[in-house]
Structure formats: structure tokens, C-alpha cells
Amino acid sequence: MDRKKQGTNTTKHLLELAAFTGSLILCRVRVGDSCAPFGLASMAAAELTGIDPLFAGAGVVVGAFLSGEPLWGVMIAAAAFVLLTRLMKVVVGPVPSSARMLVFLLCEIAVLPFEMVLTWRSSAYALLALALSAVAVVLMQRCWTLLRHAGRLAVLQEKEQLMLSAFLGLLLLGMGDFAVGGISLPVILLDVYVLILVFTKGPEGLGEGILTAALLAFALEEGALLLGVTALCALMAALVSPYGRAYAVGAFLLTALVLAVFLGAEGETWRAGSALIACLVVLVLPREWMGRLELLFNSRLFGERNGAEAMDRWKRRMAAEVEEAARLCGALSGLFDEERGGDRFVVEWPLGAARRVCVGCEGRVLCQREEGDFDQAVLRLLSAYDRGEPVRPVSPMDSHCKFFREIMTSAYQSYNQAFVHEAGLRRAAEQNEYMNRQLNGVSAMLSLLAARLREDRWGDERVEGALLPYLMRRGFAPLFVDAYYPAGRLCLSIRLGPQGSENGAALASAVGRKLHRTMRLIDQRREGQETVFEMEALQGLTARMARISLPEDEESVCGDETGELRMPSGKVVYAVSDGMGSGEEASRESRAVEKELIYENVNRLLIARGEKEIYATLDAASIDLVTGEAEMVKFGAPPTCLIRGGNVRTLSGEALPCGIVDEARPYIRRIRLKQRDRLVFCTDGVYDLLGKDMEAELKKGSGQPLDRMAAALMAAAKGRGQRDDMTIMVVEVA
């Protein structure tokens, strides 16, 4: 037998046992002296639900027989209903629910003469029992259906909870006089159910708990006292239920003990021991069970959580679509990758043109006996012509070649055409490289956006619900509070009405006291008669840096410079500068850039130095250690790599180096850094060697310490042949 079928059989047997037990207990509830309508109703409801009525009927018979006086009419009605429903299924087949309900009512009506005496009182009780039985069938059918599908239920609606509470109240009514050592089992079960309702629903659960207690009160001599005590204990527990399960249970137990002391002998029905046992049962229930019960009974919480899950699914789908767009942008960048063939056209075209002129010459076998020498001679003559020197045949050309003028004219025309063609190709290659960088930048931006869609929280109803009443008590007039978490940090948007205070500092201070965080006011603006305040929770980040440099000439100094500048405002600036060339002069220009670190003034600084062809690249990052916001600035610098969670993203931007033209402006990009993010800066000497392989090298060492990571990347670049000064700087926020 497979597991699925075995589980189905187990559920079936448990339902049959529950139907037997429920019918047995409910059969003890009488109307008048000889009527037990709820036991028969439980049997009929079980049959209508699909549970074998034989077990429920057996429960009715056993319950009726074990009562003080055997209820023969009830037993006859139960036996007749089970027999008739079985016979109808054999003879007719599947029978509609309405027909089975009619059979049940006819069986009950048929035995009324055996249960009543021909008096008005007895007749009234009999008719009341018949009406209660019909109503109870509808109620219990729904309850048995809920129990049958309990494993698949996500939430109970309000009417379903009321039905379940009424059904439980009837069961407790049947167990009303069951007690051991002065401890009432029905009262314990009632207290457990009331505590669960209060904890899961708060004050909204009071009505259902009181309904259950009211049904139980019918079976007890001091039922009114029990009902009042239960309602008061449940009310006190509901008031403190937002603080947690332990507070609710403590309030319930404390109220029960106080009432037991003050009521004295009159409160003998109320067992303080029963309350204590019920509180212990609720306290030892696993957290997972209580969470499941909270979702089952609290439809509002279920709706909120379901809405949050739906939003998370939407975010994941949106993130997947954005990632697909990023992948497509990355793939499109590959369409513009073309291998540049150098200056082959300015060589091939003139030589081809020269050979075509010589096709009709009989002496070409002598001039072009060594084809390579002839080609070199043509190229030398073209260079001489460009320099303005006289052009005459040179070896191995015939000194009296009658086609010499035509050879050189045709070769020079082809040379000029090839030069223009090469210039167009170079321009197209530069444009392709630009498109590649732009598409890679868009791909990186979309990847970052997809990561934020997956990671950011877009709302926090707990914070919003806690702040609204708190701010009202503090004299503010909040219309709404919006709490969200961009890049993992808490941000608030609070709108105050016309009567609200416009003191943003006081508002931020009040919010900080409630949330136990330091809040910083970001923005304050008026919208009509209302005021909107934007604020964020401050985060304490730290930043550290590791760097390594290698000069092109081991006996000289490195022309690259790195710098770190910490500011009192909680910001830190890291910069890498690569001066033109290498050696001491390039180092001097790089240090000049480092001293400024004021982005647009760097360009003016180098222009003002008045030296010819002096320029430097600048790659800088200004990091706000309070908010994690980083401003990336590039003056002609290679791309920067962001390492987050083992993934590498490339941050690139187009801008001229410093010191070339007055109009040079930096490329600026703002990003939000998180804990354990790393930024990897490098100069051209490193990036020109590694290129696209840089991301793969960084992934290999993403988990290494900063200095080892920088050293490993430097070793990978140097292994490809050093042609310039090389510098690597790795910055990590924590």
C-alpha cells in the first residue's frame, strides 16, 4: 500500500472514531426527559459528510443505553436511519443529501410516540427536539466537513469559526459533569479554547469564547458564574495578548486566581486548578502549532500574510524578468565585439594595386622575382612620397621601368583609400566599444535592480501599526505611516495633517524612541495643507582598504597613486589616480590629483599647471558610512568591480581624463553598499591585461582577505606581461 492510500485510510479511521465519540457525548444532552436531538443530529451530519454512519449510530446507541434511563426511541431512530440509508445505497445507488435528510426526519418523527407522553409539556419538548435536531444537522455537517479537510485548511472564515465554537460548546455540554478530583475536564478544554482564541484573534475572539462557555453553562449548576468568570478572564488576556503568549496566559491565570479568592465559596464551580492546567497546556504548545492556529483563526492576519507572499511572488517574477533583460543586454554587447586587423588594408591595397599595373609587363618576372623585396620597395617609396622626398625606382625594380609612374600613382591612390577605410574602421570600433560599455553598464544596472527587487522589503505593517497610535499620543497628527526597506535599511514616510507639528527633528526623535533606533530626517516638504517627512534609520558601517602597486621599471617609482580621506561627517573617500606615462613625473601628477579630490576642480587643476600633454585618470568613491550610499566618480578610468555575495558586477562610465580639455566632466554614479560588499579599483595597466577575465579572477578570490585578494589579482595580471604601471585597490564595507 502506498503512502498516499495509507494516509487516506488513517484519516478515514480517525474520522470514524471522532464520529463515534462525538455522537456518544452529544447523546447525553437531553431536551426534556427522553429526547437527545444532538446525538441523532451528529449521526445524520456524519452520514451526509461521507463518514460511515454505522460508527456514529453505534455512538448514539451506546450513549443512549449508558444514560441514566435507556432512551429506546433514540436507539430505534438511530438503527432505522443506518439501516434505511444502507438499503437505499444498495437498491437505488447514490442518494441525494436532501433525500437522506428527509429519511432522517421521518425516522425521528416515527419514534416520537415512544419518547413522549400525551401532555402539552411533553409534546412541546418533542417538537423542540425535532427542530433542534434539524438545525443541528446543518451545523454539524459543516463542522464534520471542516474536520475532514482539516489538513488542507488555510484559514477559517468567521461563520465557520462560529459553527466550530457552537459544536465544541455542545460537546462540552455533553461532558458537563465530568470531573476528577475537583478538576473539571470540560472547564479545562473551555479555557484552552478561549486562550487560543484570545491569543490568535485578540479581543475579536471574545465573542466565540463566550458562546462556547454559554453552551457549557447549561450543564452546570452555577453556569452563570462560570460564564462571567470566563468572560472576565478572557477579556484581561485579550488586552495583553499583543505582547505575547506568556503575557496573555499570565493575565488569564492571575484573573482566575483573584476571582477565586474574592468569590470564596460562591465560586466553587470555578476551579482555579482547571485554569492552571489549561494555562500550562497552552504554554507548552509548540511555537509552530500556535503559528498555524493563528493563521487558521485570524483571517485578517492570513490575508496580510497571503498579500505579503503574493507581493514576494510578484517581486520574484519581476526580478526574473529584469534579470532576463540584463542577460539580453549582456548578450547584445557581444554583437559589437570585432577583432581589429591593425593596418593591414594600408598595406594590402597599395601592393595589390601595384601588382595589377605590372600584369602586362614582360619584365615583371625580374622585378618581382623576390615578391617580398618588391613589396618592401613599394612601401618604402610610399613613405618617401609622404615625406616629400623624390621617388625613383629602387631595387629590385628596373631603373628604366616604363610603368613606374603608373605603379606609384595607383599604389598611392589605393594607399589613401585604405587610410580612409582604416580610419572608418577605427571609428566604428571605437563606437562598438562604446556600445559594449554602455550595454554592459545597462546590464549591470539591471542586475543590481533585480537584486534589490529580490532583497528589499517593501512594507512593514507592524512598524506602521505601532507608530500611528504612538505619534497620536505624542501630539502629532499622522495621516499615514509608510515603512519600507530599500537596500535592507528602514525608511519611513510620515504624512501629518494640518494640525500636525512641522518640527521634523522632534518627529524623528519621537520615532527613534519608539523604534529604539537613531533616525535621520532626509526630506520635509509641504503638499497642500499637509506635511510629508522622509527619514531613515542610521546604520553604522566601517570601511577598510588594501592596495598594491608595481612600477613598469623596477628601478623607478610607480606613476599610480592611491588615497584615503576620512571626513568628520561620516564619509570616507577612496581614490586611484594614474598619471600619463610612468615614473616620477607621472607619480607627481597623480599626487596632485590625490591632494584635490574635489571632482570637477581636479580637471581645472591640471589645466592650470600649463604643462603640455599632462593628464591623469581618476577613479574615486565617496562612501557615506551612515547610510551606505556611495558616489562613484570616473575621469577616464577603467571599470570598477562590485563584489556582493560572491557575484561580480562591473561599474563603468565614459569620461575624458583630467587635464585634456576645459569642458571635461566626470562620470558620476550612485549606488547603495551593504555589509561585506567590496569595490575593486585598478589602473589601465591591470585592466588592459585582464579585460573581461577580471570578473573570473575576482570570483576565484572573493572569499579571501583583502590583501591576499589584491595580491592574487596582481599576480594574474603580471603573468600576462607587464607593459605599464599597475595598481589595485580593494575596499570593503562591514
VENZI-V196064 format. One record per run of one state. SS is the DSSP state (A for helix, B for strand, O for the rest). FROM is the first residue (numbers start at 1). TO is the last residue. Records with the same first field share a line. If there is no record, write none. Layout:
BEGIN
SS=FROM-TO + FROM-TO
END
This chain:
BEGIN
O=1-2 + 27-30 + 32-34 + 36-36 + 50-52 + 67-71 + 92-96 + 111-111 + 116-119 + 149-149 + 153-157 + 175-178 + 181-182 + 218-222 + 244-244 + 268-271 + 285-286 + 298-298 + 337-344 + 361-363 + 368-370 + 388-403 + 456-456 + 458-460 + 474-477 + 489-490 + 497-503 + 516-518 + 528-529 + 538-542 + 551-559 + 567-570 + 580-583 + 597-598 + 609-615 + 625-628 + 636-639 + 645-646 + 652-657 + 659-666 + 673-677 + 683-683 + 701-705 + 719-725 + 734-734
A=3-26 + 37-49 + 53-66 + 72-91 + 97-110 + 112-115 + 120-148 + 150-152 + 158-174 + 185-217 + 223-243 + 245-267 + 272-284 + 287-297 + 299-336 + 345-360 + 364-367 + 371-387 + 404-455 + 461-473 + 486-488 + 504-515 + 584-596 + 599-608 + 684-700 + 706-718
B=31-31 + 35-35 + 179-180 + 183-184 + 457-457 + 478-485 + 491-496 + 519-527 + 530-537 + 543-550 + 560-566 + 571-579 + 616-624 + 629-635 + 640-644 + 647-651 + 658-658 + 667-672 + 678-682 + 726-733
END
